[in-house]
Amino acid sequence: MPAYSDMSVRDWYSQIEDILGDVLEHQDFSMQTWLALGAAFQLFASAWLPSSLSFWLPLAWLAYRLIRTALDSWDVHHSFLWSRIMPGRWMGQLPEGETSGGVVMFLLGARLNHPLGKLGPGAVEVNEVFNDMWREAEKNSSKWGYLGRTATLVDFSDTERAPTFWISYWKDLKGLQKFSEGAAHRLGQNMYNSKKLPFVGIMHETYYAPKGCWETIYDNMPPWGLGKHQPFCTNVTTY
């Protein structure tokens, strides 16, 4: 990683966003907490800003959101929600001759069992370890048969502390094994086994589907999952 003093402002911002992008997200706090934070912010704004500005600023933002929603609802298919949609039904498919036809799905997840959640000690370090793992997988994709992964996903069914996880796709189990033997994964494994972060929970699940035992179908969806990283064919008419 280059020193920040040697980086441009844009590169510096991208580096910080890459490190901290998944550390703090809106789902990390309950609705009650966000409402309380909003009320506290309004109190500070009323105390430090001119009364007219602190009064009209939130109302202006609310008006903007209402107008934007109304305009998008007027013509849904041209709204921002459809900016990445691939209309119709389509499916992802693996490149011919590059695989045996099977696919491996690897589910990797973590849960921060700390009252402060992602604000707890070591959360940034844990996030960077996971980012390093995926960067190493991308770098060695041709050797390891790495096909891609989802963005960070969140399990909202856990009302106490929502776990985060990633679904990744591989050509075969041998490539996934090489990933587990890589330097980045070993570093994370050693960190976890050293018990330096005892409040961190880790899980993974591995599934292998041989040729003819898996499929991907998307309908009016943005590129996602395996379909985001692999070639696709359109006009699929059967399920």
C-alpha positions as a Markdown table, in Angstrom:
| # | Residue | x | y | z |
|---|---|---|---|---|
| 1 | Met | 0.0 | 0.0 | 0.0 |
| 2 | Pro | 1.5 | 3.4 | -1.0 |
| 3 | Ala | 2.1 | 6.1 | 1.6 |
| 4 | Tyr | -0.8 | 8.6 | 1.7 |
| 5 | Ser | 1.7 | 11.5 | 1.1 |
| 6 | Asp | 2.6 | 10.0 | -2.3 |
| 7 | Met | -1.1 | 9.7 | -3.4 |
| 8 | Ser | -3.3 | 12.1 | -5.2 |
| 9 | Val | -6.5 | 13.3 | -3.5 |
| 10 | Arg | -8.7 | 11.0 | -5.6 |
| 11 | Asp | -6.4 | 8.0 | -4.9 |
| 12 | Trp | -6.4 | 8.9 | -1.2 |
| 13 | Tyr | -10.2 | 9.1 | -1.1 |
| 14 | Ser | -10.5 | 5.8 | -3.0 |
| 15 | Gln | -8.1 | 4.1 | -0.6 |
| 16 | Ile | -9.9 | 5.4 | 2.5 |
| 17 | Glu | -13.3 | 4.4 | 1.0 |
| 18 | Asp | -11.9 | 0.9 | 0.2 |
| 19 | Ile | -10.8 | 0.5 | 3.8 |
| 20 | Leu | -13.7 | 2.0 | 5.6 |
| 21 | Gly | -16.5 | 1.5 | 3.1 |
| 22 | Asp | -18.0 | -1.5 | 4.9 |
| 23 | Val | -17.1 | -0.5 | 8.4 |
| 24 | Leu | -20.1 | 1.8 | 9.1 |
| 25 | Glu | -23.3 | 1.5 | 7.3 |
| 26 | His | -26.9 | 2.6 | 7.9 |
| 27 | Gln | -28.0 | -0.8 | 9.0 |
| 28 | Asp | -25.6 | -0.9 | 11.8 |
| 29 | Phe | -28.0 | 1.1 | 14.0 |
| 30 | Ser | -31.7 | 0.7 | 14.7 |
| 31 | Met | -34.3 | 3.1 | 13.5 |
| 32 | Gln | -34.7 | 4.4 | 17.0 |
| 33 | Thr | -31.0 | 5.2 | 17.2 |
| 34 | Trp | -31.0 | 7.0 | 13.9 |
| 35 | Leu | -34.1 | 9.0 | 14.9 |
| 36 | Ala | -32.3 | 10.0 | 18.2 |
| 37 | Leu | -29.2 | 11.0 | 16.3 |
| 38 | Gly | -31.3 | 13.0 | 13.9 |
| 39 | Ala | -33.0 | 14.8 | 16.8 |
| 40 | Ala | -29.6 | 15.5 | 18.4 |
| 41 | Phe | -28.2 | 16.8 | 15.1 |
| 42 | Gln | -31.3 | 19.1 | 14.9 |
| 43 | Leu | -30.6 | 20.4 | 18.4 |
| 44 | Phe | -27.0 | 21.2 | 17.6 |
| 45 | Ala | -28.0 | 22.8 | 14.3 |
| 46 | Ser | -30.6 | 25.0 | 16.1 |
| 47 | Ala | -27.9 | 26.1 | 18.6 |
| 48 | Trp | -25.1 | 26.8 | 16.1 |
| 49 | Leu | -26.8 | 27.8 | 12.9 |
| 50 | Pro | -29.2 | 30.7 | 12.1 |
| 51 | Ser | -32.7 | 29.7 | 13.1 |
| 52 | Ser | -34.0 | 30.1 | 9.6 |
| 53 | Leu | -31.3 | 27.8 | 8.1 |
| 54 | Ser | -31.8 | 25.1 | 10.8 |
| 55 | Phe | -35.5 | 25.2 | 10.2 |
| 56 | Trp | -35.6 | 25.2 | 6.4 |
| 57 | Leu | -32.6 | 22.9 | 5.7 |
| 58 | Pro | -34.3 | 19.6 | 6.7 |
| 59 | Leu | -37.6 | 20.7 | 5.1 |
| 60 | Ala | -35.8 | 21.5 | 1.9 |
| 61 | Trp | -34.2 | 18.0 | 1.9 |
| 62 | Leu | -37.5 | 16.3 | 2.6 |
| 63 | Ala | -39.2 | 18.3 | -0.2 |
| 64 | Tyr | -36.4 | 17.2 | -2.6 |
| 65 | Arg | -36.9 | 13.6 | -1.7 |
| 66 | Leu | -40.7 | 13.8 | -2.1 |
| 67 | Ile | -40.4 | 15.5 | -5.5 |
| 68 | Arg | -37.8 | 13.0 | -6.6 |
| 69 | Thr | -40.0 | 10.1 | -5.6 |
| 70 | Ala | -43.0 | 11.5 | -7.3 |
| 71 | Leu | -41.1 | 12.1 | -10.6 |
| 72 | Asp | -39.6 | 8.6 | -10.5 |
| 73 | Ser | -43.0 | 7.1 | -9.8 |
| 74 | Trp | -44.4 | 8.9 | -12.8 |
| 75 | Asp | -42.2 | 6.9 | -15.1 |
| 76 | Val | -40.8 | 4.0 | -13.2 |
| 77 | His | -38.9 | 2.4 | -16.1 |
| 78 | His | -36.8 | 5.6 | -16.6 |
| 79 | Ser | -36.2 | 6.2 | -12.9 |
| 80 | Phe | -32.8 | 5.8 | -11.1 |
| 81 | Leu | -34.0 | 2.4 | -9.8 |
| 82 | Trp | -33.9 | 1.1 | -13.4 |
| 83 | Ser | -30.5 | 2.6 | -14.3 |
| 84 | Arg | -28.7 | -0.8 | -13.9 |
| 85 | Ile | -31.6 | -3.1 | -14.8 |
| 86 | Met | -31.2 | -5.6 | -17.6 |
| 87 | Pro | -34.8 | -5.8 | -19.0 |
| 88 | Gly | -36.3 | -9.2 | -19.6 |
| 89 | Arg | -35.2 | -12.6 | -18.6 |
| 90 | Trp | -31.5 | -13.6 | -18.8 |
| 91 | Met | -29.1 | -16.0 | -17.2 |
| 92 | Gly | -25.4 | -16.3 | -16.4 |
| 93 | Gln | -23.3 | -19.1 | -17.9 |
| 94 | Leu | -19.7 | -20.2 | -17.5 |
| 95 | Pro | -17.3 | -19.9 | -20.4 |
| 96 | Glu | -17.2 | -23.1 | -22.5 |
| 97 | Gly | -14.0 | -25.1 | -22.2 |
| 98 | Glu | -12.8 | -23.2 | -19.1 |
| 99 | Thr | -14.6 | -25.3 | -16.5 |
| 100 | Ser | -15.9 | -28.8 | -16.0 |
| 101 | Gly | -19.4 | -27.4 | -16.0 |
| 102 | Gly | -19.7 | -27.4 | -12.3 |
| 103 | Val | -19.6 | -24.5 | -9.9 |
| 104 | Val | -18.6 | -24.0 | -6.3 |
| 105 | Met | -20.4 | -21.5 | -4.1 |
| 106 | Phe | -18.5 | -20.3 | -1.0 |
| 107 | Leu | -20.4 | -18.4 | 1.7 |
| 108 | Leu | -18.1 | -16.5 | 4.1 |
| 109 | Gly | -19.5 | -14.4 | 7.0 |
| 110 | Ala | -18.6 | -12.6 | 10.2 |
| 111 | Arg | -20.5 | -11.3 | 13.2 |
| 112 | Leu | -19.1 | -8.6 | 15.5 |
| 113 | Asn | -20.4 | -9.7 | 18.9 |
| 114 | His | -19.6 | -6.5 | 20.6 |
| 115 | Pro | -22.0 | -3.8 | 22.0 |
| 116 | Leu | -20.4 | -1.2 | 19.8 |
| 117 | Gly | -20.6 | -3.4 | 16.7 |
| 118 | Lys | -18.5 | -2.0 | 13.9 |
| 119 | Leu | -17.4 | 0.8 | 16.2 |
| 120 | Gly | -15.8 | -1.7 | 18.5 |
| 121 | Pro | -12.0 | -2.3 | 18.8 |
| 122 | Gly | -10.5 | -4.0 | 15.8 |
| 123 | Ala | -13.5 | -3.7 | 13.5 |
| 124 | Val | -11.5 | -1.7 | 10.9 |
| 125 | Glu | -8.7 | -4.3 | 11.0 |
| 126 | Val | -11.1 | -7.1 | 10.5 |
| 127 | Asn | -12.7 | -5.3 | 7.5 |
| 128 | Glu | -9.2 | -4.8 | 6.0 |
| 129 | Val | -8.4 | -8.5 | 6.4 |
| 130 | Phe | -11.5 | -9.5 | 4.4 |
| 131 | Asn | -10.8 | -6.9 | 1.7 |
| 132 | Asp | -7.2 | -8.2 | 1.4 |
| 133 | Met | -8.7 | -11.7 | 0.9 |
| 134 | Trp | -10.9 | -10.6 | -2.0 |
| 135 | Arg | -8.1 | -8.6 | -3.6 |
| 136 | Glu | -5.8 | -11.6 | -3.5 |
| 137 | Ala | -8.6 | -13.7 | -5.1 |
| 138 | Glu | -9.0 | -11.2 | -7.9 |
| 139 | Lys | -5.3 | -11.1 | -8.4 |
| 140 | Asn | -5.1 | -14.9 | -8.7 |
| 141 | Ser | -8.4 | -15.5 | -10.4 |
| 142 | Ser | -7.0 | -17.3 | -13.4 |
| 143 | Lys | -4.9 | -19.7 | -11.2 |
| 144 | Trp | -7.5 | -20.3 | -8.6 |
| 145 | Gly | -10.6 | -20.4 | -10.8 |
| 146 | Tyr | -12.2 | -17.4 | -8.9 |
| 147 | Leu | -15.3 | -16.3 | -10.8 |
| 148 | Gly | -16.4 | -13.4 | -8.6 |
| 149 | Arg | -18.4 | -12.5 | -5.6 |
| 150 | Thr | -21.3 | -10.4 | -4.3 |
| 151 | Ala | -21.0 | -7.1 | -2.5 |
| 152 | Thr | -21.2 | -7.2 | 1.2 |
| 153 | Leu | -24.6 | -8.7 | 2.3 |
| 154 | Val | -26.3 | -8.3 | 5.6 |
| 155 | Asp | -28.6 | -10.7 | 7.5 |
| 156 | Phe | -31.3 | -8.5 | 9.0 |
| 157 | Ser | -33.1 | -11.5 | 10.6 |
| 158 | Asp | -30.5 | -11.2 | 13.4 |
| 159 | Thr | -32.1 | -8.4 | 15.4 |
| 160 | Glu | -29.2 | -8.2 | 18.0 |
| 161 | Arg | -26.2 | -7.8 | 15.7 |
| 162 | Ala | -26.6 | -8.3 | 11.9 |
| 163 | Pro | -23.9 | -10.5 | 10.5 |
| 164 | Thr | -22.2 | -9.5 | 7.2 |
| 165 | Phe | -21.3 | -12.1 | 4.5 |
| 166 | Trp | -20.2 | -12.6 | 1.0 |
| 167 | Ile | -21.2 | -15.2 | -1.6 |
| 168 | Ser | -18.3 | -16.1 | -3.9 |
| 169 | Tyr | -18.1 | -18.4 | -6.9 |
| 170 | Trp | -15.3 | -20.7 | -8.0 |
| 171 | Lys | -14.7 | -23.1 | -10.9 |
| 172 | Asp | -13.8 | -26.0 | -8.6 |
| 173 | Leu | -12.9 | -27.0 | -5.0 |
| 174 | Lys | -9.2 | -27.1 | -5.8 |
| 175 | Gly | -9.2 | -23.4 | -6.5 |
| 176 | Leu | -11.0 | -22.7 | -3.4 |
| 177 | Gln | -8.5 | -24.7 | -1.4 |
| 178 | Lys | -5.7 | -22.6 | -2.9 |
| 179 | Phe | -7.6 | -19.5 | -1.8 |
| 180 | Ser | -7.6 | -20.8 | 1.8 |
| 181 | Glu | -3.9 | -21.4 | 1.6 |
| 182 | Gly | -3.2 | -17.9 | 0.3 |
| 183 | Ala | -1.3 | -15.3 | 2.3 |
| 184 | Ala | -4.3 | -13.1 | 3.0 |
| 185 | His | -6.5 | -15.9 | 4.2 |
| 186 | Arg | -3.7 | -17.3 | 6.4 |
| 187 | Leu | -3.2 | -13.9 | 7.9 |
| 188 | Gly | -6.9 | -13.6 | 8.8 |
| 189 | Gln | -7.0 | -17.2 | 10.1 |
| 190 | Asn | -3.9 | -16.7 | 12.3 |
| 191 | Met | -5.5 | -13.4 | 13.6 |
| 192 | Tyr | -8.7 | -15.3 | 14.5 |
| 193 | Asn | -6.9 | -18.3 | 16.1 |
| 194 | Ser | -4.7 | -16.0 | 18.2 |
| 195 | Lys | -7.9 | -14.9 | 20.1 |
| 196 | Lys | -6.8 | -11.2 | 19.7 |
| 197 | Leu | -10.4 | -10.4 | 18.8 |
| 198 | Pro | -12.5 | -12.7 | 20.9 |
| 199 | Phe | -15.8 | -11.0 | 20.1 |
| 200 | Val | -15.5 | -11.7 | 16.4 |
| 201 | Gly | -17.6 | -14.6 | 15.0 |
| 202 | Ile | -16.7 | -16.3 | 11.8 |
| 203 | Met | -18.6 | -18.8 | 9.6 |
| 204 | His | -18.4 | -20.3 | 6.1 |
| 205 | Glu | -20.4 | -22.8 | 4.1 |
| 206 | Thr | -19.3 | -24.5 | 0.9 |
| 207 | Tyr | -21.5 | -26.0 | -1.8 |
| 208 | Tyr | -20.5 | -27.8 | -5.0 |
| 209 | Ala | -23.0 | -28.3 | -7.9 |
| 210 | Pro | -21.8 | -30.5 | -10.7 |
| 211 | Lys | -22.6 | -29.9 | -14.3 |
| 212 | Gly | -26.4 | -30.1 | -15.0 |
| 213 | Cys | -27.2 | -29.4 | -11.3 |
| 214 | Trp | -27.3 | -25.7 | -11.2 |
| 215 | Glu | -28.8 | -22.7 | -13.0 |
| 216 | Thr | -29.1 | -18.9 | -12.8 |
| 217 | Ile | -32.1 | -17.0 | -14.0 |
| 218 | Tyr | -32.7 | -13.3 | -13.6 |
| 219 | Asp | -35.7 | -11.2 | -14.8 |
| 220 | Asn | -35.7 | -7.4 | -14.7 |
| 221 | Met | -32.7 | -7.5 | -12.4 |
| 222 | Pro | -29.3 | -5.7 | -12.4 |
| 223 | Pro | -26.3 | -7.9 | -12.9 |
| 224 | Trp | -25.9 | -9.8 | -9.6 |
| 225 | Gly | -24.1 | -12.9 | -8.2 |
| 226 | Leu | -22.7 | -15.2 | -10.8 |
| 227 | Gly | -24.6 | -13.3 | -13.5 |
| 228 | Lys | -22.6 | -10.2 | -12.7 |
| 229 | His | -19.2 | -11.7 | -13.4 |
| 230 | Gln | -19.9 | -14.2 | -16.2 |
| 231 | Pro | -21.2 | -14.0 | -19.8 |
| 232 | Phe | -24.9 | -14.2 | -20.1 |
| 233 | Cys | -27.4 | -15.2 | -22.7 |
| 234 | Thr | -30.8 | -13.5 | -23.1 |
| 235 | Asn | -34.3 | -14.6 | -24.2 |
| 236 | Val | -34.6 | -17.5 | -21.7 |
| 237 | Thr | -38.1 | -18.8 | -22.0 |
| 238 | Thr | -38.1 | -21.8 | -19.7 |
| 239 | Tyr | -37.5 | -22.2 | -16.0 |
